[in-house]
Amino acid sequence: MNVSPAVYAIATLVTTAVLSPVMTGGYGIFVDEFYYVACSERLAWGYVDHPPLAPSILRASREILGDSLLSLRLPPAVAAGFIVLLSGRLAGQLGGGRYAQILASLCAAAAPVFLVISGFFSMNSLRVVWWALAFSLLIEIEQHGRSRLWLAFGALAGIALLNKHTFVLLAASLLVGMLLTRARHHLRSPWLWAGVAIAGLLLSPNLMWQVDHDWPSVEFYRNADRFKNHPTPPFAVLAAQVTSANPVTLPVWIAGLYYLLWAPGGRRLRHLGWIYPVLLLLLMIGGKSRPDRIAPCFVLLFAAGAVHMEAVLTRRRLRQALPVLVTVGAIAMAPLSIPLLPIATAGHYARALGAPQIENKKPAIAPQWFADRMGWPEYVARVREVVEQLPPQQRSTSAIVTTSYGLAGALTYPGYDTGHLPPVHATHNTYHLWGPPAETTEVFVLVGGTRAGIDRLFEQVEHVATSVCDGCTGWRQAVPIRIARRPRRPVADMWPDLRHFR
């Protein structure tokens, strides 16, 4: 199966477009990137909110490219290119010719959800790549009867789980699809269960880390589901799917669903057709606001839909119009995904296009994936000013404690002028596991939190400054900075009660 050179060209163009804001700063560094940098400096077999693979990849990138914005943005930008490339390749695997491959890759390039998650370093762009490779193996197993490829699928699943635990959603929905179709015969294959064993073996170091730390990720997922994600009614969930995939691609991925579930050409792949409906139903029942949770399914749906379109579109003008329409849609939605406009203009544009709210209590002038890049150098400078105002003898016995991994990570980010700040700690996620300030600490610079909560912990508290960012998400628009002294009990004793996993 040969992949059209045009697919490679589109993939290269997407990688370049996603990477282009590196030259301008693209509003700045995204909040999660500070955390990933901190994790990459403390490599382990697990973290509260993610497995170990992504920080390891970032560590390698930083070793090669140094502490630069490029080292953060190159891995996800390359992943964006692979998402486009694999979409076209999947169309070829399904029997599609040049037209289907180009159409599938254009749809992947037009999907805002793929461009958004590829615009900053995280697990999510890598997650789509693993799912796309999994779909490729599943198609190969079914079309050519190569049962031994379940071993490769198991190895891939193990790696994908070390990137993000939500790969289990693909496995679970695949199992449902098998039980509902003739593909259930695979459940009797020893190769499949050997693949399951391989996946478990690869994941075992992370599971051992979870056991050693009393399963913190379970607490994180539970709290994130209850408090973090924005509640969304079923119709809004469906609307977010259309927006995140780009409305112009709707005919293609709907055709992909039809192809996999009902068309004669997709008869042997019916079990794959059930993956997206099962996950979408779970999303709607749960009222979840994160369309990216099941976005990797679009890679398969775009490929299958493009193959179906290639077969049924017989009128030349209509065949030519569809790729043009998708290309125009990609250009129109690009400012929703890539930092191309002034931040306020980008906010107006996003609201006009119906961009969904992703997380609770985070209103801003622009979507969260833009707003959470704003104001970080100014915030660091404000905290540095507070610390530098302390007398030298107090500065030597001080520590900074924040309520967010972003607030902590920005203060230690190598690319910022942080001066000579004291040790930085946080009560949030894995930062909490990295421990409290030393018992010899006498002066605590507290960033974030409520005055009432802090008064319960310290005898002396003074509000000294506020970090202001009008364009930021709500929780960062006015971050209080306080000086606290004389803790009411030893810091090590109070630290477990301050744990904040979400």
Buried (B, 14 or more C-beta within 10 A) or exposed (E): EEBBEBBBEBBEEBBEBBBBBBEEEBBBBBBBBBBBBBBBEEEBBBBBBBBBBBBBBBBEBBEEBEEBBBBBBBBBBBBBBBBBBBBBBBBBBBEBBBBBBBBBBBBBBBBBBBBBBBBBBBBBBBBBBBBBBBBBBBBBBBEEEEBEBBBBBBBBBBBBBBBBBBBBBBBBBBBBBBEBBEBEEBEEBEBBEBBBEBBBEBBEBBBEBBEEBEEBBEBBBEEBEEEBBBEBEBEBBBBBBBBBBBBBBBBBBBBBBBBBBEBEBBEBBBBBBBBBBBBBBBBBEBBBBBBBBBBBBBBBBBBBBBBBBBBEBEEEEEBEEBBEBBBEBBEBBBBBBBBBBEBEEBBEBBEEBEBBBBBBEBEBBBBBBBBBBBBBBEBBBBBBEBBEEBEEEBBEBBBBBBBBBBBBBBBBBEBBEBEEBBBBBBBBBBBBBBEBBEEEBBBBBBBBBEEEEBEEBBEEBEEBBEBBBEBBBEBBBEBBBBBBBEBEEEBEEBBEEBBBBB
